[in-house]
């Protein structure tokens, strides 16, 4: 599945992005980007057999908000909700899965 995002104020081409007032000192607020993603991985192989692998299946839903303060600095804020569906062994159907929620923040400086 493809990640989806949009930048506010919306500019269809990178050339028109030059019109955004990125500088906080110049009265602008930079650009904001809203992003979402769903990712899934299946690590099971030959379940219900003695030589099978019960690696599980993981699905993560991500919602993100990115702030481009200026042309060189951006802050990335992400909320992740994950679900790991895993059985105890290839032949034991007991549930060993888990769910998790996480908040991540990163800063990127380009020079």
Helices and strands as residue ranges (DSSP letters): E 4-8, G 15-19, E 31-45, E 53-68, E 73-85, E 98-109
